Amino acid sequence: MDGIPTNPEVAAILGIDEASVEEFRQETHRLKDGAWLVQFAYWMPQELRQGLTGSFTLTVTPPRDPLDRRESE
């Protein structure tokens, strides 16, 4: 995943609607390993944040390169 995760992509990962992602999404940062850290507002309703960490974040990892022969961790 080269570009920033879109709201529809994040909504699909979390299993919530796109409007909720649009409303509560705060910031998105690229991590050194190529993953994206998506931060959400702390006032996001509890029923919508089931897939988030305790710090209201979601890590979106890029798909593995099929040519990468290293074993996954």
Buried (B, 14 or more C-beta within 10 A) or exposed (E): EEEEBEBEBBBEBBEBEBEBBEBBBEEBEEEEEEBBBBBBEEEBEEEBBEEBEEEBBBEBEEEEEEEEEEEEE
